[in-house]
Amino acid sequence: MHQGDERNADDEPIPVIRDVGGGTARLLPDIDRERAWLLTVDGAPQSYVDLDDPTHLEFEYARRVGHVLDTLAEPRRPLDVLHLGGGALTLPRYVAATRPGSRQHVADADGALLALVEEFLPLLRGAEGVTVEAADGRAALEAAPPGAYDALLADVYGGSRVPAHLTTLPYAREASRVLRPGGIYVANLADAAPFRFLGSQLATFGAVFDHLALLAEPAVLRGRRFGNIVLLASHVPGPLPELARRCAADPFPARVSYGPELERFSAGAVPVGDGEAVPSPEPPDGAFSVG
């Protein structure tokens, strides 16, 4: 075993397969990038990491979150970030590389998955400010001190669905509590027309935060297919025109929707309480599967 991967006798990287809390995890080497790995759980892509270039974001939704982080403050200014959901720690690595000196805490309920990542995809020098714990995201959020973070990134999936307890009004209030006045909540969601889940999330977070926005591929926002949608929530208006320019110029272009544009998604929706919450919808067969 070499640092950060596993190789056969010919020094070629080989897949790693382990049982973790969420199912069967696979680390699959990318033949086009020497020390890059795709993490899947039960066939669904979870993370992509390039150990030699932590600024490389392969997944489209991760690239969009990267644009959010890049526009949150002046370049290279350290940030305090709370990550709910860790996967292979793609975004913590990105923040550490682009904003040295940042303090980051990662909470992921799947301790076996975190152990797998620590063994084969370890955090390298430059990521000393990242702490990781095996903990439920809601519990970690409720335990966090008030006003401690510039950004809260939620990328939590139970299988292929966002757990219900991370979609509610009390959860949104906790997210607001831990953010600084200029902080931002960023959530990786998934939905399709008629956008009932997305509408409920807009209503829920709109009851707590003053400003909301969505980032997604135009075809997803038009209801043509199921896909990832990044939700932004904050108490101050962010640099949305600059964010929109970056997303439009990305190799995988995305649209930024905000203001009155959001009404078509949230019409008739009401905030969700803990008692009536449901997970995000099940993706259609093949929506995110690999091999």
Steps between C-alpha positions, in 0.01 A plus 500: 500500500629845405401822668143576403422195286544126442692349210569160350838344426528705179453818705157559349220624728233241570143545628432478871173346619374522858173461686409828671197624687320613184565181298789386282760770438735488205805716434556491125821643345465749217717381213535856369636657820784323681381530862132573456223283641123470469313393813169320451263346754266231366579622149408863562781754457585669831829686452791552266846587633824582322770466766748694287259786426237561770374803305372267224126456546363231272132487595285776352324586828837515681630744239199722572565487873860589421380813320293593806804462725718696260262797504426494874805706591807650341742241356698288747334652807461216753147385578341310786287225345274230641444203269203271560585190300858424413527234232861499385550855637510660156375843604704522823810429289394770254453763773834408659677539166333820385475670841801396712449539872130422487347315794261224397300238685346199324221286645398177325289228656681220314806431712606203286500719190710763674748229603522379139572852378757558774683180404509535123441872432663671797497875544841632401710791618312826473178357640601516867200719580252220418349296784277201432251321725258212455173667597149557372479829316204635696663410831828663396315813392310525828827460692679773305556840667296799382640735239807285444500442124528690174348211307295190576517239224238225516560202271336217689337203334358183651547278199387732220261718705543798730390384849173650621642645822730725295213669316293662776430840651679423830800383297496823295490703820803312629681571174428870543615490861850369423568740212657841532293797377657483153511119490336270250321165512568277198313172446533240226144388423346292222153518348298512179174654381253570656767596762294425810808427711688803370195719561477381859867584553458849358202558729686360801822694457314808378324509838841539670735667250452827313663400172479175301645385169524181295786374283436223250530390141234684297337173389446402863346836592273475196373165625640295214689254718585400856821651633699682767388846610715709734300710747655819643356679804636809674400811693686740271494524121800325353693574180244318286585676171865393535393150601268483199786601268728232640234230478409596143866491393567161661568201269173365643285815488246565772233758557459706817135568588391740774239759590161473324634213285471269801124547535422241235678235706353593839141598413267346756782343702517541877788459748561142613493406868683208655175303524410504130845497336581245231828421320573641157352299212654175384699559179376317192695191402836590352486867599830490690623142473847399385575177323 
